[in-house]
Amino acid sequence: MLKIALTGNLGSGKSTAGKFFREAGLYVFDADLIIRKFYEERGDVYTRVVEAFGDKVLDEKGNIDRKKLANLVFEDKDKLSLLEDITHKALYKKLEEEFQRLPQKSVVVVEASLLIEKGTYRNYHATVLVYAPYELCKERSTKSGYSIEDFERRWKRQMPPEEKLRYANFIVENKKDIESLKRRVFELSRVFLNWLEFQDEGIF
C-alpha cells in the first residue's frame, strides 16, 4: 500500500485536488469530513467534546455547532490543543481501520490541513502540497463564505505555504484554472500508481 499525504493552506484548493485524485482512481480520505462524522454520530468523540467544552458548543438540537466550537478554541491555545487531542487520536485510529479494509495494492491519499505542522506527514511515503499564494487563498476563502476575520484567524494557525514547500515531495501549483489543477493531479496519480509496481518489487 502506498500512502500519500495531501495538504495545503486554507483556500489553496486542497479539497478540489482531493476530488480529482478520487476521480483518477485513488482512495481519498478527508480528515475534516471524518471528524465531522464523529460529531454527527454522537459517539465517543461527541461525548468527550461536550464534556470538555460544555453545552455552549451545541445548537438547539443538541448537535455540535462547529462554528461555535471553532470560535471557542481558536481564542485559547490550550482548548485548541485539547480538541485536537480528542479528535486526532480518533482520526488516526479510524484511518488505520479504513486502510485495513482496502486491497493491499492500493494508493491511499489522506487530505488534511495540518499534516506538516503536526509532523504527521512523516507517516506517509510522500507529501503533496497544493500551493497558492496568500492573496489568492484569501480571495477564494472569502468567496466561499469565510469572513476576513475568520480566514485570518485560521491562516495564522497554519505554516506559511512558502515554508511548506521545503517539506513537500510534490507540489501542485493552483494559481490558474481548474483544468490545469486537474491535469497536474492526474499526472501525479499515474506516478503513484506506477510506484506501486516498484513497491511490490521491494525497491522502496
N, C-alpha and C positions, 0 to 999 in steps of 0.2 A: 504494500500500500504506500502510495506517495501522498504526503501531507503538505499542503500549501497554505501559508498564512497570507491572507488578503487584508490590507489595511489602507488607511488614508484618512486625512482630516475631514472634519465636517464640511460638506459641500464639494468635496473632491470628485464625487461620482463613484465612490466605492461600491455602493449598493447596485448601481446600474452595471458596473463591471461584474459583480457577483451574478446578476441575472444572465449576462452574456456567457459567463463560464458555465452556468447551468445549461444554457441553450447549446453549448458546444459539447455537452455530454459528460461534464464533470459533476461530482456530488458536492453541493454547496450547502454550508450550514451558517446561518446568520445568527451571531451571538446575541444581538439585541432582540431578535424575534424569539429566540429560545427563552430568554429571561422574561419577556413579555408573557409568554405562555405559562411560565411558572406562576406569575401573578394571577393570570386568568383561571388556572386550575385550582387555586386556593389550597395548595398542598403545603408542604413543609416550608418552602421559601416564603410563601404568602404569610404564613403564621409567624415566622421569625422576623419578617419585615415589620409587621403590625406590632409585634411585641417590642421591637426595638424603637419604633418611631411613633407608635400610638395611632389612635383613630383619626387624628388630624390629616393623615395621608390618604384617607378613604373618601370616596364620593358617597352620595346619598343611598346608593345601592350596596354599599359595602365593598366595592371594587377599589383596588389600589389606583389612585389618581396619579399617574406618572408625572404630570406637571407639578402637582403639589409636592410629591416626593423629591423631584429634582430641585425645586425652589428651596426645600429644606436642607438637603445635603450639600448643595453647591455653596452654601454660605458657611459651612463648617467642615473642615478637613477631616476631623475625627469621625463625624457622622458619615461622610462620604466613604472613608476607609471601612467603616463598619458595614455599610451597604454593599460595597464591593466584596468584602469578605464573605458575606452571606450568599450573594448571587454568583460570584465567580467559582466558588467551590462546587456549587450545584451545577454550574455550567460545564466545568471540566469533567465532572462525573457523567453528565448527560452525553457529552461529546464522545467519550470513550465507549459508552453503551451503544451509541449510534454507529460508531466505527466497527464495532464487533458484528453488527448486522449486515455489513456490506461485503461484497465479494472481496477477497484478498487482493485481487488485481484491480484496484480502483485508484483513481485520483480524487482526493477529497480537498476541498477548499473551505477554510474557516474564515469567515468575514467578521472582523471586529475592529473597533476604533483604537484601542489602547494596547495592541499586541506588542508594539515596540516599547512604549512607556513602561509596561509591566514586565518586560523581558521574556514574555511567553513565546515570542517569535522563535526563540531558540529550540522550541519543541517541534519545529517543523523542518522539513527538508529544504524549503526555500520560502522567501518572503517576497511578495508582490506589493509594491506601493503604487497606489493611484495618486498621481500628483497633479495639483493645480495650485496656483499662487493664491495668496491671501485674499486679494480683492475679488477674484473670480469666485472663490469659495463663499465669500460674504454675499456676493450678489446672488448666487444660486440659492443659498440658505434662506435669505430674506424673501426671495420669490416663492420658496416652498412653504413659507409660513412662520419662520423664526423671526422674532423681533431682533433688532440690532443688539439690544442688551443681552438677550438670551444667547445669541450667536457668540458675542464677545466672551461671555462667561464660560461657555463650553469650549471655545477656542483656546482660552488660557489654560485649560486642563491638558491640552494636547501639545506635544512637542512640535515646534515649527516644522512644516513639511520639508524645508530645505535641509534641516538637520537629519530628518528621517532618511534622506536619500542615501546616506552612507551605510545604513543598515539593510537596505533593500538589495536583493539579488536580481530582481527585475523591476523596471519602472514602466508604468503605464501613464504617459502624459495625457491629460484630459483637458486640453486647452482649446480644442477645435470642436468639430461637430460630432454627433453621436456615432456616426458611421465610422469615423476614424478610431473611436474608442472600441467599437465592436471588432474592427479588423485586428487591432492590436491584441485584444483578449483572445480572439480565435487563433491568432498566431501562437500565443503562449500556450493555449490549450493543446495545440498539436505538439509543442515542445514537451509538455508534461506527459502527454500520453506516450510519446516516444521514450521518455525517461523510464517508464515502467519496464520496457524491454531491457534496458541496462540494469535496472534494479534486480530483475529476475536472474540476470547473469552474474550478480554479485559484484558489479563494478562499483556500486555505492550503496 
